[in-house]
Each structure stands twice: as structure tokens, then as C-alpha cells.
């Protein structure tokens, strides 16, 4: 099994509801794929020397998933409230190194 992060952007065309989130997270848990997640609040970008790039303000949350491979992880996007409301989600593999 591999782990993935599903980042959610703040570009929805509709409004995700709490009931949509309840159904989606329950489905992920039932499939044994949910490994945690959270909304992402404000913050700051830091760099030891020079000016840091700004924070990625378009990221508003993440979910950690477990799946056999990227193809299975892609199926876990279905039902995600951000995705279903026309927003962008970003699926990233978490290497084991």
C-alpha cells in the first residue's frame, strides 16, 4: 500500500456542505483509505536567506489517503466535496524514502 496527499484548492464553483463531507469521510473510512486530514489556515513562508515566496494561499485543506497505487487513489477523489463542487484537487504520492 502507498500513501497519498489529496490537497484541496479554494476554487469551487459551488459550496461544499457539511453533509457532503460527512458522507465522503465515512466512505473513505469504510474503504480503509482515510489516514487523516485537516483544513489549512493562514501562515507564513520562511527562508533562511533572501525573500521567501508567498504561501500557497489557494490550498485550503488536505486528506491523507492509503491506496494500492495512483489509479486506486484517483478513484478516492470521487465524492470529494471540493471536486464535486467544481474545485481543483491535487493528488500527490508520499514516497517512502
Backbone torsions as a table, in degrees:
resi	resn	phi	psi	omega
1	UNK	NA	147.5	178.6
2	UNK	-117.1	161.5	175.8
3	UNK	-113.5	146.9	-177.6
4	UNK	-136.6	153.7	169.2
5	UNK	-109.6	134.4	174.7
6	UNK	-110.6	104.9	178.6
7	UNK	-88.1	139.5	178.4
8	UNK	-112.3	132.7	-179.3
9	UNK	-94.2	164.1	-178.3
10	UNK	-97.5	43.4	-176.3
11	UNK	-119.3	31.9	-179.7
12	UNK	-67.6	150.9	174.9
13	UNK	-98.5	-13.2	175.3
14	UNK	-121.1	-173.7	-178.3
15	UNK	-117.0	110.3	176.2
16	UNK	-62.0	137.8	-179.8
17	UNK	-103.5	162.6	178.7
18	UNK	-64.6	-32.9	178.6
19	UNK	-68.4	-34.0	175.4
20	UNK	-62.3	-43.3	179.1
21	UNK	-64.6	-42.2	179.3
22	UNK	-58.5	-47.3	-179.2
23	UNK	-64.2	-45.7	-177.5
24	UNK	-63.0	-49.3	-177.9
25	UNK	-66.6	-36.7	176.1
26	UNK	-62.6	-40.8	178.5
27	UNK	-64.0	-45.1	178.1
28	UNK	-61.6	-41.7	179.6
29	UNK	-64.7	-41.4	179.8
30	UNK	-63.9	-31.7	178.1
31	UNK	-83.2	-4.8	-178.9
32	UNK	73.1	21.3	-175.0
33	UNK	-99.9	-19.1	-174.2
34	UNK	-79.6	125.7	179.5
35	UNK	-122.6	11.2	178.4
36	UNK	123.0	176.6	179.4
37	UNK	165.0	175.7	-177.0
38	UNK	-171.6	160.2	166.0
39	UNK	-72.6	161.3	178.2
40	UNK	-118.6	122.5	-178.9
41	UNK	-93.1	-162.3	-179.8
42	UNK	-76.0	167.2	-179.9
43	UNK	-175.4	-154.1	179.0
44	UNK	-149.6	154.9	176.5
45	UNK	-99.8	137.0	-176.4
46	UNK	-124.5	147.2	177.9
47	UNK	-148.1	137.1	-176.3
48	UNK	-61.2	-44.0	179.7
49	UNK	-129.5	138.8	178.2
50	UNK	80.6	-178.8	-178.9
51	UNK	-83.8	134.5	177.0
52	UNK	-83.6	150.8	172.1
53	UNK	-65.8	156.8	179.2
54	UNK	-67.7	164.2	177.4
55	UNK	-68.0	157.2	178.2
56	UNK	-79.7	84.5	-174.1
57	UNK	-65.6	-18.0	-179.0
58	UNK	-79.1	-10.5	177.0
59	UNK	-87.4	125.5	-176.1
60	UNK	-121.3	-5.8	179.1
61	UNK	-177.3	168.4	176.9
62	UNK	-148.1	156.0	172.3
63	UNK	-132.7	134.0	175.8
64	UNK	-94.4	127.6	-175.5
65	UNK	-121.2	154.6	171.5
66	UNK	-120.9	130.4	-179.5
67	UNK	-150.6	162.4	179.2
68	UNK	-63.7	-41.6	-177.8
69	UNK	-161.5	-180.0	-177.4
70	UNK	-61.9	-34.1	179.5
71	UNK	-63.2	-44.1	177.6
72	UNK	-68.3	-40.4	178.9
73	UNK	-59.8	-38.0	178.9
74	UNK	-60.4	-35.7	179.3
75	UNK	-68.1	-23.6	-179.7
76	UNK	-74.9	-9.2	177.1
77	UNK	-73.4	-32.6	179.9
78	UNK	-57.3	128.8	-177.9
79	UNK	94.7	-13.6	178.2
80	UNK	-62.5	125.3	-175.3
81	UNK	-57.4	-37.1	178.2
82	UNK	-64.9	-47.9	179.3
83	UNK	-61.6	-46.2	-177.9
84	UNK	-68.0	-23.1	178.1
85	UNK	-96.6	21.9	173.5
86	UNK	85.6	6.8	-178.2
87	UNK	-90.0	171.0	180.0
88	UNK	-91.6	136.4	169.7
89	UNK	-123.7	148.1	-175.7
90	UNK	-123.5	119.2	-177.5
91	UNK	-101.5	123.0	-177.8
92	UNK	-128.0	134.3	176.2
93	UNK	-75.0	141.4	174.0
94	UNK	-103.7	100.5	-179.1
95	UNK	-60.5	153.9	-178.5
96	UNK	-89.7	15.4	-177.3
97	UNK	-80.9	NA	NA
